[in-house]
């Protein structure tokens, strides 16, 4: 994927979450996402990643 495509996907995901469309946002995030939060454990998967918000 190109940088422009990645940027567009990220912006679409942010917009979906901002509008409360969690399911659409989840479809735009990789199911294999790994998030790291200072002072927390590693978050693996979309549901774990979203649970920190």
N, C-alpha and C positions, 0 to 999 in steps of 0.2 A: 504494500500500500504506500501511496505517496504521502508526504507530509501534509499536503492540502486535504487529502481524504481523512487522515487521522485527526487533523484539527477539526474538520467538519463533524466527525463522529463524536468527538469529545464535547463539542458545543451542543450537539443534539442531545446528548446524555444529560448535560447540565440543565438544558432547557426542560427536558422531560421531568427531571427531579424537581426543578423549581416550580413546575406546574402541578406537581403532585402525581404525575403519571409514573409511578414506581415501576410498574411492569414494563413499560416502554424503555425506561432508563436501564433496567436490568438486561433487556435484550441488546442494548448497545454496549454493555460492559462485558469484557471477556469472562467466561465462566471460570477461567483459571487465574483470575486476578489475585495478586498477593499484595496486601497492604501492610505497611509498618507504621506504627504510631509510637512515639516516644513514651516510654514507661509502660508499654503494653506488650502483649504477645503478638506474634505474626498472625495476620488475618488472611485466611485462604478461602477463596470462593466469593461469589457475589453476595450471598446472604451475610456472611461474616463481615465483609467489607461494609455493607450497608448498616449493619447493626451498630457500628461505632458512631453513627449520626443520629 
